[in-house]
């Protein structure tokens, strides 16, 4: 069945390449090759690899199909070493219709049908390829958008919608080809260029777990019953909803040169999750039940740009995501009447080394970037960019689990550690760039599990070529 589905995808993409001759003259195509090699510290006894390598090949094509319709497609393949893994999939394959009415106030109406990406306005909740549809209405000062799609036909190596224990099990199972079966939807509205250039964005995002309810742990079952059932793994269905508000725009700076901007975001996370809670009627005093989610995320950042002085860019930000000090684990670990662990659809780690995800995490970030040779006559040297970043990590609940397995859930240390990252990049040609980056994480020994290193490092070499 899996081979049949993969063959269908290959045939469809090949058919697009040799589409109607009437449109081939307007065909826009290209691609890129990129590689990344990483060396990092590994704790004694760990089964992680100190060296990893990832190579990626992309190929895209866009072609008009009449006055209003466009076909857009992109395929990608990835090769990983240590462990060895090859994966390929179609990342974008949709028909787009763009209308620009000659009358009325609406400036654009865009519709897309097929495989595309859903991303929330602040990049805090979801970044996922889906098969579905989207609609965008653009006015001079208002943009309205809706999108929805299914994730179950995406190669699991190209999905970011792993949220539950069942998702983790499938990711580790070599016999499972596709990613989690979820329905993801979003509606958003943005008011642009209001008073003093301010923008206001509101969005509603949801995901529904479409697994068979009979294939997961049933409400009322005890932990012992699940362990004794050889055909059943831990975990249940996980449905979530998110209400998001974002304010952003320029900040009056008086006589200060350059530009100053801010962004403030808040996300309310609702839904339901399978929880192991007290139950006097159950054997052992506990049973699995679905409990509501009530969690939060707040982010504030300020960025300063001074292009005339060595291409200077600097920023300061803080992100808070609620946690749960009594949870038995980071994923589906709720043991209370209400789950307070913030749970995004797509995880996004902060820091090149530690990579802490949202959920019981407060992260302070400071970065500074310059182009020290931007005035140099050499087109090779004037693209040199150097950026340093500093992160400090805390547990929002003061204790409890976080996304990193190196943190001891039994300790009460709120401060987890800090990290310093440095990146050097160059793009001497428009279609070729490379860079080297690295970082060191200095962990708080009072928060780490036994055997975890208090100092971790990572060095990564990246290169990309477009054609």
N, C-alpha and C positions, 0 to 999 in steps of 0.2 A: 504494500500500500504506500509506504514511504517512497519507494523508488518510483512508483507511478506518479505521485504528486511532484517529485523532483523533475521527472521527465516532462511533465506538462509545463512546468515553469520554464524549463530550457527551451521547449518548442515555442512557447508564446514569445519569449524574448528574441529568439531567432527569427520568428515571423516579423517582429517589429523592425529588425535590422534590414530585412528585405521587403519592406512595406511598399505601398503604391509608388510607382515611379514618378507620379505627378508631384510628390512631396519631397523626393530625395534631393532635389536641387537646393532646398532650403534646410537640409539636415545639419544640425549643429551637434557635433560629437567630440568626445575627448575622454580623458581619464587621468589617473595619477597612480604612481607607485610610491609607497612610503614604507619605511622600516624603523623599528625601534629595538634597541638592545639595552637590557637593564641588568645591572649587578647590584645586589643588595645584601645586607647582613642577614644571617639566619641563625637563630638560637640553637644551641646544642641540643641534639635530639629531635629537632624539627624535621618533618618530611618535605618542607618547602625547598624549592630550588633557588640557589644563590644567583644563577644566571638564567634569564629568560629572553626570548627574542620573538618579535611579532613583525610579520611582513603583510602588507595589505595592498591589494590591487583593486582599483575602481574603474569602471567604464560607464559613461553616460551618453545619452543621446536625447535631443529635443528636436521636434519637427512640427511645423504648423499643419493643421488639417482644416483648411478653410480660413475664413476671415476671423473667426472667434475662437476656434478650438485649437488646442496644442496637445501633443503627446509628449510626456516627459518620462524618462526611464533611467534607472541607474542600478547596475549590478556590482557586487563586491565579493571578493574572496580573501580569506585570511589564513595565514600559515603561522602557527605558534610552535616554538621549540621549548622543550623542558617544562611541561610535557608536550609531546608531539600532537598537534591538532590541526586539521584542515577543515575549513567551513566556507560555504558559499551560499549566497542568497540574493534575491532581488530586493533592494532597499527602497526603490521608488519606481512605481509604474502606474501612472494615472493619466486620465484625460482631464484637461483643464479648459474651461470656457471663461473667457474674459469679455465682459460687456462694458462699454463706456457710453451710456445714454447721452444723447444730444440735448435732452431737456430734463428739467427737474434739478434737484440739488445733489442727487447721488452721482458720485464721480466714477465708481467702479463696482462691479458685481462679479465676484470670482467664485466658480464652482469647481470642485475637484472630485473625481470618482476613481477609486482604485487604491493602490498601496501608497501610503504617505505617512508622514510623521506628525504626531500630536505632541505639542510642547506647551506647557503652561506659561503665562506671561513673565513670571519671575524666575523661571528655571528652578523652582524649588520642589516641584511635585512630580512631574512626568516628562519623560523624553522617550517616546516609544513609537516604533513603526507599527502601523495597523492596516488592515484592509477595510476601507470604508469610504466615507464621503465627508466633505467639508464645504462650508459656505462662508464667504467673506463679503461684507458690504462696507465700502470705504467712502466716507464723506470727507469734506475738507477738515472738519474737527472731530469727527466721530468714526470709529470703526467697530462694527458688530461682526462676530464670528461664531460659528457653531461647527463642531466636528464630532464624529463618532466612528468607531471601528472595532474590529475583532483582532485579537493578537494570536490566536491559536494556529495560524498557518505560517508563522514566522520562525525561522530556524532559531533554536534556543540560544545559539552562540551570538545571535544578533538582537536578542531581546534584553530589555532592562526592567521588565515587569515582574521580577522575582520578589515576592513579598512574604510568602508563607512557608511553613515547614514542608509542605508538599512541593512547592516550587523548588526548594533546595534539594529535595530528594530526586526530583526529575532532572535537575541540572547535573547531578552526579551520576545519573543512570545513562550508560552509553547506548542503551536500547531506545531511549526517548530522543526523537529528532526535533520535534516542535516545542515551542515555548509554552508558557501557561495559557490556558484558555480563559481569556477575560474580555469583557466588553468595556471599552474606555470611551468616555464622552466628555465634551467640554463646551461651555458657552461663555463668551467673554464680551465685554464692552469697554472701549477706551475713549475717553475724552481727551483730546490733544490741544496743546497750546492755549490753555485757559489763562487766567490772570498771571502775568509775569512769566509766561512760558511753562506753567505747571501742567502735568498730566495726571489723570486719575484713571485707574484700571480696576475693574471688578470682574471676577471670574468664578464660575462654578465648574468643578471637575469631579467625575465619579468613575469608579471601576467596580464591576460586578464579577464575582468569581463564578464561572460557568461550569465548574466541575460537577460531576454527578453527585448529588447530596448523599447517595448511598455508598459512595466509594471512600468517604472520609469518616472520621470519628463521629459517632452519633451522640447527641445530647443525652445525658443520663449515664453514659458509660463511665466506668472507673478506670484509673490508670492501670490497675492489675488486669482488667478485662482486655484493654488494648494490647498490653504486653503479651498476654496469652493468645491473642488472635494473630497467628502467623501470617495472615493475608492482609493485615491492616497496619499502616504506618501511623505515627502520631501526626496530628494536624487536622484542621477543619477548613471550612470555607471562610474567606476573608473579603468582606465588602466594605468599601470606604467612599466617603464623600469629602469634598474640600471647598470651603468658601474662602476666597482670596481677595485682598484689597492691597493695591499698590499705589503709592504716591511718589512721583519723581519729577525732577526738573532742575533748573539752574538755581544757585544760591547767590543773592546780591553780595558782591565782594568789595564794593567801594573802589579804592585806588589799587587794590591788589591786582597784579598782572595775571594773565591767563584766564582759565575758566574753572569754575567750581560747581559741582553737581552733587545731588543727593538722591537716595532712594530709600524708601521706608515701606516694608511689606509685612502683612499679617495673614496667617492662614489658620482657619479653624478646621480641624480634622474630626469628622464624625464617621460612624459606621458600626460594624459589629465584628467580633472576633471570638473564636473558641477559647474558653478559659477554664482552668482547673480551679474550682471554687469549693468552699465548704458546703457540705450537704449532709445533714443529719440522717437522711433516709438512705444514704448510699453506704455500701460496705467500705470501711476505712475512713468514712467521714468526709470524702471529697468525690466530686464527679465533674465531668466536662459539661459546660453550659455555654451558650452564646451570650456575651455581655456587650453592652454598648461601648463605643469609643468616644472619648471626649478629650482631644489633645490640641496642642497649639504650637505654632511656630511664628517667631517674629524676627525680622532682620532689618538692620539699619546700616547704611554705609554712606560715606562721603568720598568723592574722588576729585582730585585737583590735576589740571592739565596746563602745562606751560611749554608748548612746542618750541618757542623761540630759544629756550635755554636747554640745550642738549636733549630735546624731545622729552622733557620731564613729564612723568605721570606718577601720581602717588594716590594712595587710598587707605582708608581706615574703616573697618566694618566689624559688626558683631552679630552673630546669629544665635538665637535661643530656640531650642526645641524641647518640649516637655518630655519627661520620662516617668519612670515608675520604680521607686526604691524597693517595692515588694515583689516585683516581677521575677519569675523563675528563669527567664531568659529574654534575650533581646527580641527574638521572633516568636510571636504567639505565646508569650510567657505570662500573660495576665492571670492574677490570682484574686482579683478584687471585683467588687460589683460594677466598677467602671474602669475601663482600660485607658490609661493616660499617656501611653507611649506614642509619640508622634510617628506615623508610619506612612512615608511617601510611596508612590507607585514605583518610581525609579530612584534607586539610591545614588547619591552623589557625594563622594568623600572629599574632605578638606585636608590638604597636606599631601605632598608627594610620597612621604614615607608612612606616616600614621594612617592617613586616609579615613578619618572619622566621619561616619554618616550621621544624618539627622536622626534624632531619637535619643532623649536623655543626654543631649550634647549642647553645650554653650561654647562657641568658638569665637575667639578674638583674632582678627586678621589685620595685618599691616603690610603694605607693599610699596616699593619704590622702583621705578623703571626709568632708564635713561638710554639715549643713543649718543655715546660719547664722541663718535666720529662722524656725526651727521653732516658736518660741513666739509668733510674731506673730499677731495676731487675724485678719488677712486670710488666707482660704483660698487666695488666689492666691499670696501671698508665702511662706507657711510650707512650701510644697512645694519651694522652691528648694534644689537640691543642687549642690555644687561638688566635683569630684574632680580631683586631680592624680596623675599616674603617671610614674614614671621607669623606663626600661629601659636596661640595658647589654648589648651583644651581643658574643659571642665565638665563634670557631670551636673546637669541641670537639677536633678533631684538630690544631689549631694552624695548619693550612693546608688547601688543597683547596676544592672547590666547596660552595656553600650555595644556598638557594632564590633568593636575590637575584642578578639578572644584573649588578648594579653592583659586585659583589665580584670582584676579580681572582684567579683560581685559581692564578696563577703566583707570587703573593706569599706570604710566610711570616708575615704579620701576623695574630696570633691575635685581637687586639682589633679589632672592626669599627666600633664607634661607640656612641653613646648617644642616647636620645630622651626628650624631655619632652612629655607630653600633658596637656591641660587640658580638662575637660568641664563645662558648666553646663546643668542640666536642670531643667524645671519640669513639674508635672502639676496644674494648677489645678482640673481636673475629672477624675472617675474615668475618663471616656472620651476625654479629650484631653490630650496632652502634647507638649512640644517641647523642643528643646535645641540648643546650639551647642557644637562641640568642635573642637579643633585640636591640632596638634603640630609639633614641630621635631626633625628628626634631624640629629645632628652626627656625620658620618662621619669615620673615620680615613683620611686621605689615603693612607697607606701601604698600605691594603687595597683601595682603589677602583680601578676600571678608568679608563683615560684618558678624560676627557670627562665623567665623573660628577661631580655637584655634591657638595661636602663638606658643604653645609647644604641640607636639603630641608624644605619645610613643607607643611601640609595644613590646610584649614579646611572644616568640614562643618556644614550646617544640617539638622536632622531634625525631623519633625513626624508625629504619628499621631492618628487619630480612629477610635474604635470606635463601632459602632452595633448 
